Amino acid sequence: MKISEVIKILDCKVFTGEKDLDREVELGCGCDLMSDVLAFIKPGSILLTGLINPQVIRTVEIAEIFAVCFVRGKEPTEEIVNMAKDRDIILLSTTLPMFEACGRLYYVGMMGGYEVSR
Amino acid sequence: MVMKSADELKTATSLTSAKDITRVQELVYEMKVEQVMAHDVITVDPSLPMSELRALLRDKRISGVPVVKEDILEGVVSIEDFIRYLAEGQPNCSVSERMQRKVNTLFDNDSLVRAVEEFDRLGYGRFPVISRNSGKLVGIITKGDIIRGLLKKMEIDYHAEEIHRYRASHIFEDIIADKTTLIFQYKVFSRDFNRAGETSSGLKKTLRRMGISPQIIRRVAIATYEAEMNIVVFTEGGEITARVTPEEIRVEAVDDGPGIADIQKAMQPGYSTAQDWVRALGFGAGMGLTNIQKCSDEMHLVSRLGEGTKLEFIIHLNNVFINAAAHHN
């Protein structure tokens, strides 16, 4: 699924990566625990999270995730936006809560890492 | 590798056993129709007079054209329809009266393997591509597009791999010694969350420049990040050292205390002594050591209360450098 489609489905605000909205995300992961993200996320996933701090950017950099969507209307600080820009990470924000945001993407066919690894 | 026809493509995609999967087979399953199709499609309006069709097909050098109204595919009109129309000597009419309404199409997110099957099953030269979301016509695909798309992708992958091998083979080849170890050292500061992650990020970049395989780098980076967070969160600061040889990457994370009271408990998934402010950062879920163990081939943890902790983990390289060098020559 293209990032631009994710933006439409979740009605996202875009903070970084405007040039890269044609990129494909294969899988979705909804998670607030960065340790779990590190342990379980598959490269090429989009991370949906309610956590908003620089560690989110560090974590996705290490885990090779290039797109993050903050849920429940949380918006990144300038520091976080700059970190994401440096690392070519796409940052989005949706007003939807975590459950609805994940549900909408799952409903249109985006899969999670667990299903794929089986 | 040169592929000449869709038949060969088909041979390449008919899976005999899971072990025999080639790169092409992987790609036809991975890649989608929209990645290789032509996006700029020449289309005509249903109201176009048949008399104007010939000039269009000739000028654009095409044998047929999709008939589209408001981005929705209504049919396809081809040179055969035009010849039939001439032969019947009918008066001029719109293409909508002569076009084929039953058209076989592919979806933009169909896999290439499905496209190859359809080409084979129906014997057509091209398929209009419809967006699965909007139902609109978004492209057109030929066998040539598939072959070009696959070759391009393989070429890109091949070049990326070559550069990696080149660099990797050189760094250890150029050093003349019986045994070579590259050592990278990083300081980790206590409770400095603005810098937490810099060590693993830096090590990751370094290993990538050395041409180590992405899967290995991912494991080293994740394990190092967890070790780094442990030092930041729980200790008075410390040091992370990575030692790289052709055989392995050995990472050592050492701190000056306070030490772990109960190592067995600390190793249990989900056990954590982290305070709320650590959890608020998305860490302290008691998964750190478990993650490190999962990512590494060996892990050793030694700790003394009041003195400090030494965590070491090793990831085997299975001689990727040596293999790469041999391959390169």
Interface residues (C-beta under 8 A of the other chain):
Chain A: E5 D32 L33 M34 S35 D36 V37 L38 A39 P43 T49 L51 N53 P54 Q55 V56 R58 T59 E61 I62 A63 E64 V108
Chain B: N133 F193 N194 A196 G197 S200 S201 K204 P214 R218 A221 I222 Y225 E226 L281 G282 F283 A285 G286 M287 G288 T290 N291 K294
